[in-house]
Amino acid sequence: MPDPMGFLRYERQLPKRRPVSVRIQDFREVYPPAGEELIRDQATRCMDCGIPFCHDGCPLGNRIPDWNDLVRTGAWQAASESLHATNNFPEFTGRLCPAPCEEACVLGIGDDPVTIKQVEVEIANHAFDLGYVRPQPAPAQSGKRVAVVGSGPAGLAAAQQLARAGHAVTVYERDDRIGGLLRYGIPDFKIEKVHIERRMAQMVAEGVEFRTSINVGVDVTADDLRDRYDAVLLACGALAGRDATDTPGRSLNGVHLAMEHLVPANRVVAGLQESAPIDAAGKHVVIIGGGDTGADCLGVAHRQGAASVTQLDQYPLPPEVRAGELHPWPTWPTILRNYPAHEEGGDRVFGVAVQEFVGDGEGDGQGNVRAIRLADVVVERIDGRRTVTVVPGSERELRADLVLLAIGFEGTEQQPLLAQFGVTRTARGIVDARPDWQTDVDDVFVAGDMHRGASLIVWAIAEGRAAAAAIHRHLGAFGELPAPVHPGSLPLTAAR
């Protein structure tokens, strides 16, 4: 039974971040480990609300009040078991998820919500530090083999679930290291890669085989996998970056997709290459896009020593608190979201759109970018369609030596494996699935961003777990799997 008076005794409080002047000198995580007393006090704020709407806010159906109360009473091992019952990788979600559970917290109706995300990550930290995270190999083998293509959170969650049920699982990854966007797409100041390594060690001990630097469809054909495995799960993500090809000057040197900047920067931090081909050092950087990826570019640019950084957002400045009539509790609200990178410097400009990338050479599209021409815009929905209207007379130039496009993703990439497996992308750039998570091709399943489109890490893990349960049943249901969240029950309010 949670303490129904805890929220009256304790205010919401997060651990102090590392000082800006210190953390921009390295790529270590922004948040140091929190003190146990602070986390227990914050967990105590979780009240006996009767109906925990945080369950609905979380696609994984995490048992949030249960493990909050276990932390309150100091039962860390039991808290870890409760957390891991629904979430394979709480050390990932606790660092990276935007926490739709907190927006659905009942306490948030009239007060600050519980720091659910911070409690979650500290449970995971304690679980590793105290040795509670141990391999859980299957007691018997099923004799069935499963290939998982892609090692992001969806693929990893499915692989772990299937291996624990006794199936022989092999994960194929085209990069040289496991993790998908967790590895090279997200900077270390948000998640240091040691967290991937130690979870991989657990999975290897559980029987999962990892094969890196293998591009399925090129190095290994789809027919090879179908001949060698009883089922194949496609979990290749949604990495096709949205571009600005219709904007004049897009072909100028110095205009890049965000991932072209982030991936090599992360490889430098990992010691895999000496320098990044796209470096913000000494440059005036403009980031187009106001979401997570834009904030990642912002933090990297600061650490690379940019002369200035400006982040542009097409939408108007959102309110700092929930606008109840538009986004009533417990739905996901549109509010101003400040990331740690924003307190490290740089400017944010809202309600603008780029009209042209301006070069320093002669002729359209020649030379290097030197500026962008932008204008104020009004974004509206007319007859259900989004329209963007330029405000007359508002055009001006903004200096730019490096422009990074962080304007989202258009779905999974068009790649040889799709044709080889006989699956096609929809108009949204995703791969559809039947209710049993199979594609239109028998024995070939899909999950995660490849099926859903670019979304939250909790959605990826939830889909990976659900697809694993479907594959398990498809293979004859040898052994047991934790009950998955059925896709039809996943709350729409958590999608962004």
Secondary structure, DSSP 8 states (H G I E B T S, - for coil): ---TTHHHH----------HHHHTTS-S-SS----HHHHHHHHHT----SS-THHHH-TT---HHHHHHHHHTT-HHHHHHHHHTT-S-HHHHHHH---HHHHT-GGGGTS----HHHHHHHHHHHHHHTT-------SS--S-EEEEE--SHHHHHHHHHHHHTT-EEEEE-SSSSS-THHHHTS-TTT--THHHHHHHHHHHHTT-EEE-S--BTTTB-HHHHHHH-SEEEE------B---TTSTTTTSBTEEEHHHHHHHHHHHHTTSSS--SS--TT-EEEEE--SHHHHHHHHHHHHHT-SEEEEEESS----SS--TTTS-TTS--------GGGGGS-EEEESEEEEEEEESSSSTT-SBEEEEEEEEEEEEEETTEEEEEE-TT--EEEE-SEEEE---B-SS---HHHHHHT----TTS-----TTSB-SSTTEEE-THHHH-S--HHHHHHHHHHHHHHHHHHTT--S-------GGGS-GGG--
